[in-house]
Amino acid sequence: MHLIPCELSETEDVKSYEPMYNVILYNDSFNYYEDVIKAIQCAIKCSFEVAEYITHTAHTNGKAKVT
């Protein structure tokens, strides 16, 4: 299992804004499903359920927009 270091702080202020770009997650056969979920949680500071949904969408459709 690959571990992705991530420190989520309860006190971090996450600014709410509309990004000027789109991040697309593509399905591949190299990364573990659980590691992708953790990476998404770290990158966009979202819940497990949201990260799992994005990961599942990429897994079944080939790609997913990370929001």
Secondary structure by P-SEA (a helix, b strand, c coil): cbbbbbbbbccbbbbbccccbbbbbbbbccccaaaaaaaaaaaccccaaaaaaaaaaaaaccccccc
